[in-house]
Amino acid sequence: MMDPRWLLRMSQWARNPPSGKRVILVFAIIAAALAVGLIEWLGYWPDWATAERIPRRF
């Protein structure tokens, strides 16, 4: 079920849409995240940029 707060947020966006710069910024962030994901999925992600799990000490 959809949260009613999303309906309120959508109505506010319809009344006061974001500026063009903000839309471009959001799409640029989404594109950068997709590019990093694609690079990692293709296997071109460098080993030095991969996090390693550290064993826990109890």
PyMOL commands that place a pseudoatom at each C-alpha (Angstrom):
pseudoatom trace, name=CA, resn=MET, resi=1, chain=A, elem=C, hetatm=0, pos=[0.000, 0.000, 0.000]
pseudoatom trace, name=CA, resn=MET, resi=2, chain=A, elem=C, hetatm=0, pos=[1.247, 3.462, -0.843]
pseudoatom trace, name=CA, resn=ASP, resi=3, chain=A, elem=C, hetatm=0, pos=[2.256, 5.780, 1.970]
pseudoatom trace, name=CA, resn=PRO, resi=4, chain=A, elem=C, hetatm=0, pos=[0.020, 8.911, 2.046]
pseudoatom trace, name=CA, resn=ARG, resi=5, chain=A, elem=C, hetatm=0, pos=[3.084, 11.102, 2.568]
pseudoatom trace, name=CA, resn=TRP, resi=6, chain=A, elem=C, hetatm=0, pos=[4.178, 10.319, -0.994]
pseudoatom trace, name=CA, resn=LEU, resi=7, chain=A, elem=C, hetatm=0, pos=[0.880, 11.667, -2.306]
pseudoatom trace, name=CA, resn=LEU, resi=8, chain=A, elem=C, hetatm=0, pos=[1.439, 14.880, -0.368]
pseudoatom trace, name=CA, resn=ARG, resi=9, chain=A, elem=C, hetatm=0, pos=[4.990, 15.167, -1.713]
pseudoatom trace, name=CA, resn=MET, resi=10, chain=A, elem=C, hetatm=0, pos=[3.827, 14.560, -5.292]
pseudoatom trace, name=CA, resn=SER, resi=11, chain=A, elem=C, hetatm=0, pos=[1.177, 17.265, -4.964]
pseudoatom trace, name=CA, resn=GLN, resi=12, chain=A, elem=C, hetatm=0, pos=[3.798, 19.709, -3.663]
pseudoatom trace, name=CA, resn=TRP, resi=13, chain=A, elem=C, hetatm=0, pos=[6.085, 18.871, -6.599]
pseudoatom trace, name=CA, resn=ALA, resi=14, chain=A, elem=C, hetatm=0, pos=[3.170, 19.440, -9.013]
pseudoatom trace, name=CA, resn=ARG, resi=15, chain=A, elem=C, hetatm=0, pos=[2.523, 22.865, -7.504]
pseudoatom trace, name=CA, resn=ASN, resi=16, chain=A, elem=C, hetatm=0, pos=[6.175, 23.889, -7.152]
pseudoatom trace, name=CA, resn=PRO, resi=17, chain=A, elem=C, hetatm=0, pos=[8.311, 21.872, -9.595]
pseudoatom trace, name=CA, resn=PRO, resi=18, chain=A, elem=C, hetatm=0, pos=[12.063, 21.717, -8.970]
pseudoatom trace, name=CA, resn=SER, resi=19, chain=A, elem=C, hetatm=0, pos=[14.376, 23.999, -10.911]
pseudoatom trace, name=CA, resn=GLY, resi=20, chain=A, elem=C, hetatm=0, pos=[16.095, 22.835, -14.072]
pseudoatom trace, name=CA, resn=LYS, resi=21, chain=A, elem=C, hetatm=0, pos=[19.469, 22.794, -12.334]
pseudoatom trace, name=CA, resn=ARG, resi=22, chain=A, elem=C, hetatm=0, pos=[18.163, 20.480, -9.625]
pseudoatom trace, name=CA, resn=VAL, resi=23, chain=A, elem=C, hetatm=0, pos=[16.687, 18.094, -12.205]
pseudoatom trace, name=CA, resn=ILE, resi=24, chain=A, elem=C, hetatm=0, pos=[20.009, 18.009, -14.062]
pseudoatom trace, name=CA, resn=LEU, resi=25, chain=A, elem=C, hetatm=0, pos=[21.854, 17.387, -10.781]
pseudoatom trace, name=CA, resn=VAL, resi=26, chain=A, elem=C, hetatm=0, pos=[19.603, 14.461, -9.861]
pseudoatom trace, name=CA, resn=PHE, resi=27, chain=A, elem=C, hetatm=0, pos=[19.950, 12.878, -13.300]
pseudoatom trace, name=CA, resn=ALA, resi=28, chain=A, elem=C, hetatm=0, pos=[23.740, 13.350, -13.179]
pseudoatom trace, name=CA, resn=ILE, resi=29, chain=A, elem=C, hetatm=0, pos=[23.926, 11.569, -9.820]
pseudoatom trace, name=CA, resn=ILE, resi=30, chain=A, elem=C, hetatm=0, pos=[21.755, 8.717, -11.109]
pseudoatom trace, name=CA, resn=ALA, resi=31, chain=A, elem=C, hetatm=0, pos=[23.898, 8.435, -14.273]
pseudoatom trace, name=CA, resn=ALA, resi=32, chain=A, elem=C, hetatm=0, pos=[27.123, 8.354, -12.211]
pseudoatom trace, name=CA, resn=ALA, resi=33, chain=A, elem=C, hetatm=0, pos=[25.744, 5.609, -9.968]
pseudoatom trace, name=CA, resn=LEU, resi=34, chain=A, elem=C, hetatm=0, pos=[24.649, 3.568, -12.986]
pseudoatom trace, name=CA, resn=ALA, resi=35, chain=A, elem=C, hetatm=0, pos=[28.060, 4.051, -14.621]
pseudoatom trace, name=CA, resn=VAL, resi=36, chain=A, elem=C, hetatm=0, pos=[29.882, 2.790, -11.520]
pseudoatom trace, name=CA, resn=GLY, resi=37, chain=A, elem=C, hetatm=0, pos=[27.527, -0.175, -11.300]
pseudoatom trace, name=CA, resn=LEU, resi=38, chain=A, elem=C, hetatm=0, pos=[28.045, -0.995, -14.978]
pseudoatom trace, name=CA, resn=ILE, resi=39, chain=A, elem=C, hetatm=0, pos=[31.830, -0.742, -14.687]
pseudoatom trace, name=CA, resn=GLU, resi=40, chain=A, elem=C, hetatm=0, pos=[31.788, -3.064, -11.687]
pseudoatom trace, name=CA, resn=TRP, resi=41, chain=A, elem=C, hetatm=0, pos=[29.391, -5.510, -13.388]
pseudoatom trace, name=CA, resn=LEU, resi=42, chain=A, elem=C, hetatm=0, pos=[31.623, -5.672, -16.495]
pseudoatom trace, name=CA, resn=GLY, resi=43, chain=A, elem=C, hetatm=0, pos=[34.614, -6.487, -14.292]
pseudoatom trace, name=CA, resn=TYR, resi=44, chain=A, elem=C, hetatm=0, pos=[36.631, -3.324, -14.934]
pseudoatom trace, name=CA, resn=TRP, resi=45, chain=A, elem=C, hetatm=0, pos=[36.464, -2.089, -11.334]
pseudoatom trace, name=CA, resn=PRO, resi=46, chain=A, elem=C, hetatm=0, pos=[40.017, -1.864, -9.915]
pseudoatom trace, name=CA, resn=ASP, resi=47, chain=A, elem=C, hetatm=0, pos=[40.991, -4.122, -7.032]
pseudoatom trace, name=CA, resn=TRP, resi=48, chain=A, elem=C, hetatm=0, pos=[42.304, -1.210, -4.971]
pseudoatom trace, name=CA, resn=ALA, resi=49, chain=A, elem=C, hetatm=0, pos=[38.789, 0.311, -4.922]
pseudoatom trace, name=CA, resn=THR, resi=50, chain=A, elem=C, hetatm=0, pos=[37.106, -2.840, -3.609]
pseudoatom trace, name=CA, resn=ALA, resi=51, chain=A, elem=C, hetatm=0, pos=[36.378, -3.015, 0.107]
pseudoatom trace, name=CA, resn=GLU, resi=52, chain=A, elem=C, hetatm=0, pos=[37.490, -6.116, 1.961]
pseudoatom trace, name=CA, resn=ARG, resi=53, chain=A, elem=C, hetatm=0, pos=[35.697, -7.576, 4.926]
pseudoatom trace, name=CA, resn=ILE, resi=54, chain=A, elem=C, hetatm=0, pos=[37.616, -7.393, 8.179]
pseudoatom trace, name=CA, resn=PRO, resi=55, chain=A, elem=C, hetatm=0, pos=[37.035, -10.348, 10.517]
pseudoatom trace, name=CA, resn=ARG, resi=56, chain=A, elem=C, hetatm=0, pos=[35.420, -9.447, 13.803]
pseudoatom trace, name=CA, resn=ARG, resi=57, chain=A, elem=C, hetatm=0, pos=[37.148, -10.065, 17.090]
pseudoatom trace, name=CA, resn=PHE, resi=58, chain=A, elem=C, hetatm=0, pos=[34.968, -11.151, 19.943]
for i in range(1, 58): cmd.bond("trace and resi %d" % i, "trace and resi %d" % (i + 1))
show_as sticks, trace
zoom trace
